Amino acid sequence: MNERIAPVSIPSNKKLDYYGTMTPLPEVITQRIANPDNGQRWPFPVGDPEFWKHSDKLLVKGGTALDLGMGFGRSSLYFALNGMNVVGYEVAPKAIEAVKALKDTFNLPIEIRQEDFGTVDLGENLYDTAFLAQTLVHSPSEDAAYELIDKAIRTLKPGGRLWLRAAGIYDGAVDELSYYSQFSPEVHYEADNLYFIPCACSGEWKMEPQIFLDPMEVAGHMAANGMKIEHTNVAPDEEKANIMFGEDWKPDNPKSRYNFITLIAQKPSLA
């Protein structure tokens, strides 16, 4: 936590409708900032392990960061707690309520914009860092996913960096969804890499698109837009553990997410 954020008393009687349950605010704070495993794993609720690993590229002290699809604030918190001013877009009321409680309780430099980032003008040359943390996975088509990447690139200042995480087409979930779509009314096949499934990412259960992108096409799209790729990673094959995902939804089954794409790319500086 950076020095300018003073410790405060967390109101014990306030509750948030957090993932469909009325959760006391102190517990929400714990889930977002602390780690119940007492250091046995990465503090995953606050950002992504790659944020720490590549902090020299992603963190700009006193700079500006853009969170497209901030959800319950996991990614925004990392940058806000490390000296950046964050602008986050989100439309889900429950998620916004949770982020606002964190922002107000800890006096965090987070501006919440309750707008659909897919349709509004995000501006150009505004941010030092932009991130798409599991946002692309809910794109309704490949074209929509790449259009969002292009919008994020335009928001970056010259020299700014874009970080993204997306589901790859070789992920084990593709086979699972293909199988379940044959008999489950809750899994709808739309295209070879696109399904609609029930999801509570917004804080309430509803049908959401689940799209899987080609890792090489994502990198190629970045390069075609003049972005310099500084880091890319695809999680290892089945049976190989990866700290990036071992603490996620299925910690005892690392092969369940063996093709998630991560990428950092830098916008060219002005000559």
Residue pairs with C-beta under 8 A, 6 or more apart in sequence:
1 81
1 106
2 81
2 82
2 83
5 81
5 106
5 107
5 108
6 107
8 105
8 106
8 107
10 25
10 26
10 29
10 105
11 25
12 24
12 25
12 26
13 24
14 24
14 25
14 101
15 22
15 23
15 24
15 25
16 22
16 23
16 25
16 28
16 94
16 97
16 98
16 101
17 23
17 94
17 97
17 203
18 28
18 31
18 72
18 94
18 98
18 203
19 94
19 200
19 203
20 200
20 203
20 204
20 205
23 31
25 101
25 105
28 98
28 101
28 102
29 102
29 105
30 36
31 45
32 45
32 46
32 72
32 73
32 74
32 77
32 98
32 102
33 43
33 45
33 46
33 77
34 43
34 45
35 41
35 42
35 43
35 44
35 45
37 247
41 243
41 246
41 247
42 49
42 52
42 243
42 247
44 247
44 248
45 74
46 74
46 77
46 78
46 81
47 74
47 75
47 77
47 78
47 79
48 74
48 75
48 78
48 133
48 165
48 244
49 243
49 244
50 163
50 165
50 233
50 244
50 262
50 264
51 58
51 75
51 78
51 79
51 163
54 163
54 231
54 264
55 82
57 161
57 230
57 231
57 264
57 266
58 79
58 129
58 131
58 161
58 163
58 264
59 79
59 82
59 83
59 84
59 129
60 84
60 128
60 129
61 82
61 83
61 84
62 83
62 84
62 85
63 84
63 85
63 127
63 128
63 129
64 84
64 85
64 86
64 87
64 126
64 127
64 128
64 129
65 76
65 79
65 84
65 85
65 86
65 87
65 127
65 128
65 129
65 130
65 131
66 86
66 87
66 88
66 89
66 122
66 126
66 127
66 129
66 130
66 131
66 152
66 155
67 75
67 76
67 79
67 86
67 87
67 88
67 89
67 131
67 133
68 89
68 117
68 122
68 130
68 131
68 132
68 135
68 148
68 152
69 89
69 90
69 117
69 132
69 133
69 134
69 135
69 138
70 76
70 88
70 89
70 90
70 95
70 99
70 112
71 90
71 92
71 95
71 133
71 134
71 201
71 202
72 95
72 98
72 99
72 203
73 88
73 95
73 98
73 99
73 102
73 110
74 133
75 131
75 133
76 86
76 88
76 99
76 110
77 102
77 108
79 86
79 129
80 86
80 103
80 108
80 109
80 110
81 108
84 109
84 128
84 129
85 109
85 111
86 108
86 109
86 110
86 111
87 110
87 111
87 113
87 127
88 99
88 110
88 111
88 112
88 113
89 113
89 115
89 116
89 117
89 120
89 122
90 96
90 99
90 112
90 113
90 114
91 114
91 115
91 116
91 202
92 201
92 202
92 203
92 204
93 203
94 202
94 203
94 204
95 202
95 203
96 112
96 114
98 203
99 110
99 112
100 112
102 108
102 110
103 110
103 112
117 148
117 151
118 144
118 147
118 148
122 151
122 152
122 154
122 155
123 154
123 155
124 154
124 155
125 154
125 155
125 156
125 157
125 158
126 155
126 156
126 157
127 155
127 156
127 157
127 160
128 156
128 157
128 160
128 161
129 156
129 160
129 161
129 162
129 163
130 152
130 153
130 155
130 156
130 160
130 161
130 162
130 163
131 162
131 163
131 164
132 148
132 149
132 152
132 162
132 163
132 164
132 165
132 166
133 163
133 164
133 165
134 165
134 166
134 201
135 148
135 164
136 145
136 148
136 149
136 164
136 166
136 167
136 211
136 213
137 166
137 167
137 210
137 211
137 212
138 199
138 201
138 208
138 209
138 210
138 211
139 145
139 148
139 209
139 211
140 194
140 209
140 211
141 194
141 211
142 193
142 194
142 211
142 213
145 166
145 211
145 213
146 221
149 162
149 164
149 218
149 221
149 222
149 225
150 225
152 162
152 164
153 162
153 225
153 227
153 267
156 162
156 267
157 267
158 267
158 268
158 269
158 270
159 266
159 267
159 268
159 269
160 266
160 267
161 230
161 264
161 265
161 266
161 267
162 222
162 227
162 263
162 264
162 265
162 266
162 267
163 262
163 263
163 264
164 218
164 261
164 262
164 263
165 260
165 261
165 262
166 213
166 218
166 260
166 261
167 173
167 210
167 211
167 212
167 213
167 259
167 260
167 261
168 212
168 213
168 214
168 215
168 234
168 259
168 260
168 261
169 193
169 212
169 213
169 214
169 215
169 259
170 215
170 234
170 258
170 259
171 212
171 257
171 258
171 259
171 260
172 238
172 255
172 256
172 257
172 258
172 259
173 210
173 212
173 256
173 257
174 193
174 212
177 187
177 189
177 195
177 197
177 210
178 189
180 186
180 187
181 187
181 188
181 189
181 195
186 197
186 198
187 195
187 196
187 197
188 195
188 196
188 197
188 207
189 195
190 196
190 209
193 211
193 212
193 213
194 209
194 210
194 211
194 212
195 209
195 210
196 207
196 208
196 209
196 210
197 207
197 208
197 210
198 205
198 206
198 207
198 208
199 205
199 206
199 207
199 208
199 210
201 208
202 208
212 259
213 261
215 232
215 234
215 259
215 261
218 261
218 263
219 229
219 232
219 263
222 229
222 263
222 265
223 229
226 267
226 268
227 265
227 266
227 267
227 268
228 265
228 266
228 267
228 268
229 263
229 264
229 265
230 264
230 265
230 266
231 262
231 263
231 264
232 261
232 262
232 263
232 264
233 244
233 261
233 262
233 263
234 259
234 260
234 261
234 262
235 242
235 244
235 245
235 257
235 258
235 259
235 260
236 242
236 258
237 255
237 258
238 255
238 258
239 254
239 255
240 254
240 255
240 258
241 254
242 254
242 258
244 260
244 262
245 254
245 257
245 260
246 254
248 257
249 256
249 257
250 256
250 257
